[in-house]
Structure formats: C-alpha cells, structure tokens
Amino acid sequence: MHTVMWTFKVPAGTSKAQLIDTINAPAHTYQGIPGLIRKYYGISPDASSIVGIYLWENAAAANAFYTADWVAMVTKRWAAPPKRQEWETPIVVESAERRLVAAE
C-alpha cells in the first residue's frame, strides 16, 4: 500500500465553516477512484492549513491520479500549491474491526 499526504495552506480569513464547506463539496468525487482505498481530510487546530491523506493500493495508482490538471485544480481551490509527502504503507491497523491489513 502507498500513502500520500497533501498539505494546503488556507487563505487568511477563511473560517472553519468555510473550510468544511469547501471540503464537503468535492468529497463524493473521490468515491470509486481506481486504486484508492481511503481518503482522510484534516484541518489544523488553528484552521491555517488542511491535509488530504490518501491510502492507495500502490504508488502507480496514486501517480496515475495526481495529474498536472489535478494539481492545478487544487492549487486554484486553495489559492496556493500544495506540498506532497508520501510513504510506503506496509500495514494498516483497523482498530475498530480488530484486524491488521498487510500490503501484498
């Protein structure tokens, strides 16, 4: 499995309610993306930045999704380019289900 985290600086003066509205609007578009297992949205405590954390089946699926058009779209949405970080994810702990999911 492969994890990618995108960090976005939020435009000054954006309220937490505005952030939630902006996050909620496109959330449904991430359903059914090939290779995407799970996506998390996060807002920093001071609402100055947000993160999108994506768990992918593999790096190839992630790289196929993050096109130049996608980066341009999210850069426009947040008025600044995001920062990308990524990791190999050898195991995921599904605590509520009391199970471990290992990468193949």
Helices and strands as residue ranges (DSSP letters): E 2-9, H 16-27, G 28-30, E 36-43, E 49-56, H 59-65, H 68-78, E 83-88, E 91-94, E 99-102
